[in-house]
Amino acid sequence: MTASMANVYKALAALSEEVALKTVSGLQEFLSEKLEFDDDMTNMFEEYRKKVVADIKVQYKNERSSSKKNGEKKKRAPSAYNLYIKEKMAEIKAAQPELKGKELMKEAIKAWKSRPEATA
């Protein structure tokens, strides 16, 4: 699942929670106009509201974990920069085996910035 899809799921979960809470609140308000509400009824609706929120959170969590278990998470394709740096680092390493880590990366970045397409 991509980061953008995860954000969509989060937004949908938040929206579902909001709609459910408004529905429960609307029902409570409607019934309180028609019936006399005592403390027990108010507490009952408060417990129900909490249960609705908990159920939505569990459902959201299960959807996210099941998508991860099913292997839906795909690696992003490497960018042109990633491919170039990987190739250039191998070339530089072959030409200058004494270079390590940071120095190797610095040389590859210099090559990336100095290529003809970079100035165009």
Number of C-alpha atoms within 10 A of each C-alpha: 13 12 9 9 10 12 11 12 15 15 12 13 18 16 12 15 19 13 12 16 17 13 13 17 15 12 13 18 13 11 13 14 10 9 9 8 13 9 7 9 14 13 11 12 15 15 12 14 19 13 12 16 19 13 13 17 16 12 13 17 13 12 13 15 11 12 12 13 10 8 9 11 12 9 8 7 8 9 9 9 11 11 11 15 19 13 12 19 19 14 13 17 15 11 10 11 11 10 14 10 8 9 11 19 17 12 17 22 16 10 17 16 12 11 10 9 8 9 7 5
